[in-house]
């Protein structure tokens, strides 16, 4: 499958029309380990010759997030986005280098959410679970806060 056909399939699978603008944004997001702001993504796309307006980038990122293809992170007041896999997962966020790892589901969390209904009458409709810490690469680097080279 070519990158373009993979991107088209991703968009169609969640009910989004695979417009040129959406394909350009998704193709750039594929493989990024760190969340990116709309502004930074727009600047990078412009530098690489893509003719997309900032508003289009924002709208595309929001559509991806609303349809489960991207996750929204808040980082010191800045909204950032990262493409996510289709399966249920949680995020492990390195506070040193910014890498985000998709962690596995946590069965105990599901049991706890069901207990909320039983014990408190609270029915959870969705949840958002992120764990912040230091990734293995940064820990191996031995200096908290030091930015380790990304692994790709």
C-alpha positions as a Markdown table, in Angstrom:
| # | Residue | x | y | z |
|---|---|---|---|---|
| 1 | Unk | 0.0 | 0.0 | 0.0 |
| 2 | Unk | 1.4 | 3.4 | -0.9 |
| 3 | Unk | 1.5 | 6.2 | 1.7 |
| 4 | Unk | -1.3 | 8.1 | -0.2 |
| 5 | Unk | -3.6 | 5.0 | -0.3 |
| 6 | Unk | -2.9 | 4.3 | 3.4 |
| 7 | Unk | -3.8 | 7.9 | 4.3 |
| 8 | Unk | -6.9 | 7.7 | 2.1 |
| 9 | Unk | -8.0 | 4.4 | 3.9 |
| 10 | Unk | -7.4 | 5.9 | 7.3 |
| 11 | Unk | -9.6 | 8.9 | 6.6 |
| 12 | Unk | -12.3 | 6.9 | 4.9 |
| 13 | Unk | -12.4 | 4.4 | 7.8 |
| 14 | Unk | -13.5 | 7.1 | 10.2 |
| 15 | Unk | -16.0 | 8.7 | 7.7 |
| 16 | Unk | -13.8 | 11.6 | 6.6 |
| 17 | Unk | -13.5 | 12.6 | 3.0 |
| 18 | Unk | -9.9 | 12.2 | 1.9 |
| 19 | Unk | -9.4 | 15.7 | 0.6 |
| 20 | Unk | -5.9 | 16.8 | -0.5 |
| 21 | Unk | -5.5 | 19.0 | 2.5 |
| 22 | Unk | -6.4 | 16.2 | 4.9 |
| 23 | Unk | -4.1 | 13.7 | 3.2 |
| 24 | Unk | -1.2 | 16.3 | 3.4 |
| 25 | Unk | -1.8 | 16.8 | 7.1 |
| 26 | Unk | -2.1 | 13.1 | 7.9 |
| 27 | Unk | 0.9 | 12.1 | 5.8 |
| 28 | Unk | 3.0 | 14.6 | 7.8 |
| 29 | Unk | 1.6 | 13.4 | 11.2 |
| 30 | Unk | 2.4 | 9.7 | 10.4 |
| 31 | Unk | 5.5 | 8.6 | 12.3 |
| 32 | Unk | 5.7 | 11.7 | 14.6 |
| 33 | Unk | 6.4 | 10.5 | 18.1 |
| 34 | Unk | 5.8 | 13.9 | 19.7 |
| 35 | Unk | 2.6 | 16.0 | 19.5 |
| 36 | Unk | 2.8 | 19.0 | 17.3 |
| 37 | Unk | 0.9 | 22.3 | 17.5 |
| 38 | Unk | -1.2 | 23.5 | 14.6 |
| 39 | Unk | 1.1 | 26.5 | 14.2 |
| 40 | Unk | 4.3 | 24.4 | 14.1 |
| 41 | Unk | 2.7 | 21.9 | 11.7 |
| 42 | Unk | 1.5 | 24.7 | 9.4 |
| 43 | Unk | 5.0 | 26.3 | 9.4 |
| 44 | Unk | 6.6 | 22.9 | 8.5 |
| 45 | Unk | 4.1 | 22.2 | 5.7 |
| 46 | Unk | 4.6 | 25.7 | 4.3 |
| 47 | Unk | 8.4 | 25.2 | 4.4 |
| 48 | Unk | 8.0 | 22.0 | 2.5 |
| 49 | Unk | 5.9 | 23.6 | -0.2 |
| 50 | Unk | 2.4 | 22.7 | 0.8 |
| 51 | Unk | -0.1 | 25.4 | 0.2 |
| 52 | Unk | -2.5 | 25.1 | 3.2 |
| 53 | Unk | -3.8 | 27.9 | 5.3 |
| 54 | Unk | -3.5 | 27.9 | 9.1 |
| 55 | Unk | -7.2 | 27.7 | 9.4 |
| 56 | Unk | -7.3 | 24.6 | 7.2 |
| 57 | Unk | -4.6 | 23.0 | 9.4 |
| 58 | Unk | -6.6 | 23.8 | 12.6 |
| 59 | Unk | -9.9 | 22.5 | 11.0 |
| 60 | Unk | -8.2 | 19.3 | 9.8 |
| 61 | Unk | -6.5 | 18.6 | 13.2 |
| 62 | Unk | -9.9 | 19.1 | 14.9 |
| 63 | Unk | -11.7 | 16.8 | 12.5 |
| 64 | Unk | -9.0 | 14.2 | 13.0 |
| 65 | Unk | -9.4 | 14.5 | 16.8 |
| 66 | Unk | -13.2 | 14.4 | 16.7 |
| 67 | Unk | -13.1 | 11.3 | 14.6 |
| 68 | Unk | -10.6 | 9.4 | 16.8 |
| 69 | Unk | -7.6 | 9.6 | 14.4 |
| 70 | Unk | -5.7 | 12.2 | 16.6 |
| 71 | Unk | -5.3 | 12.8 | 20.2 |
| 72 | Unk | -5.2 | 16.3 | 21.7 |
| 73 | Unk | -2.7 | 17.1 | 24.4 |
| 74 | Unk | -2.4 | 20.3 | 26.5 |
| 75 | Unk | 1.2 | 21.2 | 27.1 |
| 76 | Unk | 1.7 | 24.3 | 29.2 |
| 77 | Unk | -1.3 | 26.0 | 27.7 |
| 78 | Unk | -0.6 | 25.0 | 24.1 |
| 79 | Unk | -2.8 | 22.5 | 22.3 |
| 80 | Unk | -0.9 | 19.9 | 20.4 |
| 81 | Unk | -2.0 | 16.9 | 18.3 |
| 82 | Unk | -0.6 | 13.4 | 17.6 |
| 83 | Unk | -2.0 | 10.8 | 15.2 |
| 84 | Unk | -3.2 | 7.7 | 17.2 |
| 85 | Unk | -3.8 | 4.1 | 16.4 |
| 86 | Unk | -7.4 | 2.9 | 16.1 |
| 87 | Unk | -7.3 | 0.5 | 19.1 |
| 88 | Unk | -8.1 | 1.5 | 22.6 |
| 89 | Unk | -4.9 | 2.7 | 24.4 |
| 90 | Unk | -3.5 | 5.1 | 26.8 |
| 91 | Unk | -0.7 | 7.6 | 26.5 |
| 92 | Unk | 2.7 | 7.5 | 28.2 |
| 93 | Unk | 4.2 | 11.0 | 27.9 |
| 94 | Unk | 7.9 | 11.7 | 28.5 |
| 95 | Unk | 8.3 | 15.0 | 30.2 |
| 96 | Unk | 12.0 | 15.2 | 29.2 |
| 97 | Unk | 11.8 | 14.7 | 25.4 |
| 98 | Unk | 8.1 | 14.9 | 24.7 |
| 99 | Unk | 7.8 | 11.5 | 23.1 |
| 100 | Unk | 4.4 | 9.9 | 23.4 |
| 101 | Unk | 4.0 | 6.1 | 23.5 |
| 102 | Unk | 0.7 | 4.3 | 23.1 |
| 103 | Unk | 0.4 | 2.1 | 26.1 |
| 104 | Unk | -1.8 | -0.9 | 26.3 |
| 105 | Unk | -5.4 | -0.9 | 27.8 |
| 106 | Unk | -5.5 | -1.2 | 31.6 |
| 107 | Unk | -8.1 | -3.8 | 32.5 |
| 108 | Unk | -8.2 | -2.6 | 36.1 |
| 109 | Unk | -9.3 | 0.8 | 34.9 |
| 110 | Unk | -12.3 | -0.7 | 33.2 |
| 111 | Unk | -13.3 | -2.5 | 36.3 |
| 112 | Unk | -12.9 | 0.7 | 38.3 |
| 113 | Unk | -15.0 | 2.6 | 35.9 |
| 114 | Unk | -17.8 | 0.0 | 36.2 |
| 115 | Unk | -17.6 | 0.3 | 40.0 |
| 116 | Unk | -18.3 | 4.0 | 39.7 |
| 117 | Unk | -21.8 | 3.1 | 38.4 |
| 118 | Unk | -22.4 | 0.4 | 41.0 |
| 119 | Unk | -21.1 | 2.3 | 44.0 |
| 120 | Unk | -21.9 | 5.9 | 43.1 |
| 121 | Unk | -24.5 | 5.7 | 40.3 |
| 122 | Unk | -22.0 | 7.5 | 38.0 |
| 123 | Unk | -22.0 | 6.2 | 34.4 |
| 124 | Unk | -18.7 | 7.0 | 32.7 |
| 125 | Unk | -19.2 | 7.7 | 29.0 |
| 126 | Unk | -15.5 | 8.1 | 28.1 |
| 127 | Unk | -12.2 | 8.5 | 29.7 |
| 128 | Unk | -8.8 | 10.1 | 29.0 |
| 129 | Unk | -5.8 | 8.5 | 30.6 |
| 130 | Unk | -2.2 | 9.9 | 30.3 |
| 131 | Unk | 0.8 | 8.9 | 32.4 |
| 132 | Unk | 3.6 | 11.5 | 32.6 |
| 133 | Unk | 7.1 | 10.5 | 33.4 |
| 134 | Unk | 10.5 | 9.8 | 31.8 |
| 135 | Unk | 10.9 | 7.4 | 28.9 |
| 136 | Unk | 13.6 | 4.7 | 28.8 |
| 137 | Unk | 15.8 | 6.6 | 26.4 |
| 138 | Unk | 15.9 | 9.7 | 28.6 |
| 139 | Unk | 16.4 | 7.5 | 31.7 |
| 140 | Unk | 19.4 | 5.8 | 30.0 |
| 141 | Unk | 20.8 | 9.3 | 29.1 |
| 142 | Unk | 21.1 | 9.7 | 32.9 |
| 143 | Unk | 20.2 | 13.3 | 33.0 |
| 144 | Unk | 16.5 | 14.2 | 33.7 |
| 145 | Unk | 15.5 | 17.0 | 31.4 |
| 146 | Unk | 18.1 | 16.2 | 28.8 |
| 147 | Unk | 16.6 | 15.7 | 25.4 |
| 148 | Unk | 17.5 | 12.3 | 24.0 |
| 149 | Unk | 17.5 | 11.7 | 20.3 |
| 150 | Unk | 14.2 | 10.3 | 19.0 |
| 151 | Unk | 13.9 | 6.7 | 18.0 |
| 152 | Unk | 12.1 | 6.1 | 14.7 |
